Amino acid sequence: MDCQTLKAQLHTLLKKIKTQDDGSPITNLKINTNQAAEIEKLTVDLENLNPHPQPIQNAVNLLNGAWQLQYSTAREIRALDSLPLGLQIGKVYQVINVADKKFFNLAQVKHPLKIISGYVKVTAIFEPDLDTSGLPDKRINVYFDKRFLAIDKIIGVNTPQLNPFKVVDAKGPKGRIPTLDITYLDETLRIGRGGDESLFILKKADDLPNLSF
């Protein structure tokens, strides 16, 4: 089976599973074990057909731009399913600047009654993790920088004074450098595996978050 067929099957499956059309990512906590296993199988099949098996060396520019998270098993993404004050997660983006080796993660949040909306943004830098021959392969090391908490609207009214209302250091896991293996990459789809075996499936975003680095 070719990449396009597998991508279409994965897209169809994720669309079928999703209960709300709000752009928020699916996590394995929201679905049953059979669905999670089906996603994992399609993902592995795609990874085996990766058109750029050494993406950091041969296709790094494909990483540029905004990516929207579709599915993840990562702890930090699953935690967004249980936000306080009735807030719900919306779209989650990763925006990458390859030239400067920077990226930021952006999670939109909102109240279902439209009382409040805002976002959580985490900035970071990255570097290739070199293989035994001293060349970049598919792994990057991640160094988190700042975490921004922002409220952009309250009852439909813009609140620039609260955007952001808090900025703190974004600390990585104690005692280790977070890593990410880019296991599939083309012009529209990216699959990554974290050092803790977490899975990230992202598609190239149609809309760009209006936020700078």
C-alpha positions in Angstrom: 0.0 0.0 0.0 1.4 3.5 -0.9 1.7 6.6 1.3 -1.2 8.4 -0.2 -3.6 5.5 0.5 -2.4 5.1 4.0 -2.6 8.9 4.6 -6.2 8.9 3.3 -7.1 5.9 5.6 -5.5 7.7 8.6 -7.4 10.9 7.9 -10.7 9.1 7.4 -10.2 7.2 10.7 -9.4 10.3 12.7 -12.3 12.2 11.2 -14.6 9.3 12.0 -13.4 9.1 15.6 -13.7 12.9 16.3 -17.0 13.8 17.9 -16.6 17.6 17.8 -15.5 19.7 14.8 -13.6 22.2 16.9 -10.1 21.4 15.6 -8.9 20.0 19.0 -6.5 17.1 18.9 -7.6 13.5 19.7 -5.8 11.7 22.5 -5.7 8.0 23.2 -7.6 8.7 26.5 -10.6 9.8 24.4 -10.9 6.6 22.3 -11.1 2.8 22.9 -8.1 0.5 22.7 -9.2 -0.9 19.3 -9.2 2.6 17.8 -5.8 3.4 19.3 -4.4 0.2 17.9 -5.7 1.0 14.5 -4.2 4.5 14.5 -0.9 3.0 15.7 -0.9 0.4 12.9 -1.5 3.0 10.2 1.2 5.2 11.7 3.8 2.4 11.7 2.9 1.5 8.1 3.4 5.1 7.1 6.7 5.3 9.1 7.9 2.2 7.1 7.3 4.1 3.9 8.8 7.4 5.1 9.9 9.3 1.9 12.6 11.1 4.0 14.1 8.6 6.4 16.8 11.1 7.3 14.7 14.3 7.5 17.1 16.5 9.4 19.8 15.8 6.9 17.8 15.7 3.7 14.5 17.4 4.1 14.7 19.8 7.0 13.0 22.7 5.1 9.8 20.7 5.0 9.6 21.3 8.8 9.1 25.1 8.3 5.8 26.7 9.0 2.7 25.9 11.1 1.6 22.4 11.9 -1.7 21.5 13.5 -1.8 18.6 16.0 -4.3 15.9 15.0 -3.5 13.1 17.5 -1.2 12.4 20.4 -0.5 10.0 23.3 1.8 12.5 25.1 1.1 13.2 28.7 1.3 17.0 28.3 -1.4 16.9 25.5 -3.6 14.5 27.4 -3.5 16.9 30.4 -5.2 19.5 28.3 -8.4 17.3 28.3 -9.0 18.3 32.0 -8.5 22.0 32.2 -9.9 24.0 35.2 -12.9 26.3 35.2 -14.8 24.5 32.5 -12.2 25.5 29.9 -11.9 23.4 26.8 -8.9 22.8 24.5 -9.2 24.1 20.9 -6.7 23.8 18.1 -3.1 23.0 19.0 -0.3 24.2 16.7 3.5 23.9 16.4 5.1 26.6 14.4 8.7 26.0 13.3 11.4 28.4 12.1 14.1 26.2 10.7 16.6 29.0 9.9 16.7 30.1 13.6 16.2 26.6 15.0 13.2 27.9 17.0 9.6 26.7 17.5 6.6 27.4 19.6 3.7 25.2 20.7 0.4 27.0 21.0 -2.8 25.5 22.5 -6.0 27.6 22.2 -8.4 27.4 25.1 -12.0 28.6 25.5 -15.1 28.3 27.6 -18.0 26.6 25.9 -20.3 29.5 26.9 -17.9 32.0 25.2 -17.2 33.6 28.6 -13.4 33.6 28.1 -10.8 32.5 25.5 -7.1 32.5 25.4 -4.0 30.3 24.9 -1.0 28.7 26.3 2.2 29.2 24.3 5.6 27.5 25.0 8.7 28.7 23.1 11.8 26.5 22.5 14.9 26.1 20.5 16.1 22.8 19.0 19.3 21.3 17.6 20.0 18.1 15.6 21.1 15.1 17.6 24.0 13.8 15.6 24.3 10.0 14.8 27.5 7.9 15.3 28.9 9.3 12.0 28.5 12.9 13.2 25.6 13.7 10.9 22.0 14.7 11.6 19.5 12.0 11.1 15.9 12.1 12.4 16.3 13.1 16.1 16.3 16.6 17.5 17.1 17.8 21.1 14.6 20.3 22.5 15.4 23.1 25.0 12.2 24.8 26.3 12.4 28.5 27.0 9.3 30.4 28.1 5.7 29.6 28.9 3.1 32.3 28.2 -0.5 32.2 29.6 -2.9 34.6 27.9 -6.5 35.7 27.9 -7.4 37.3 24.6 -11.2 37.8 25.1 -13.7 38.0 28.0 -17.3 37.9 26.9 -16.2 38.8 23.4 -14.2 41.8 24.4 -10.5 41.9 23.5 -8.2 42.0 26.6 -4.7 43.1 25.4 -3.7 43.8 29.0 -4.0 40.1 29.7 -2.3 38.9 26.6 -0.2 37.6 28.1 -0.9 37.9 31.8 1.9 35.5 32.9 5.3 34.5 31.6 7.4 31.9 33.3 10.4 29.7 32.5 9.4 26.5 30.7 11.4 23.8 32.3 12.0 20.5 30.6 12.1 17.1 32.4 14.5 17.1 35.3 17.8 15.3 34.5 17.4 14.8 30.8 17.1 16.7 27.5 13.8 16.0 25.7 14.2 14.5 22.3 11.9 14.0 19.3 12.3 11.5 16.4 10.7 12.7 13.2 9.6 9.3 11.8 7.5 10.4 8.8 7.7 13.7 6.9 6.3 15.0 3.7 4.7 18.3 2.5 1.4 17.8 4.4 2.0 15.2 7.2 4.4 14.8 10.0 4.7 12.0 12.6 7.0 12.2 15.6 8.0 10.0 18.5 9.0 11.5 21.8 11.8 10.1 24.0 9.1 8.8 26.3 7.6 6.9 23.3 4.7 9.4 22.9 3.2 9.8 19.5 2.4 13.0 17.6 0.5 13.2 14.3 0.4 16.6 12.7 -0.9 18.1 9.4 0.4 21.2 7.7 -1.9 24.0 8.9 -4.3 25.8 6.6 -4.5 28.8 9.0 -1.5 30.4 10.8 -1.6 31.6 14.4 -1.1 35.3 14.5 1.7 35.2 17.0 5.4 35.8 16.6 8.3 34.0 18.2 
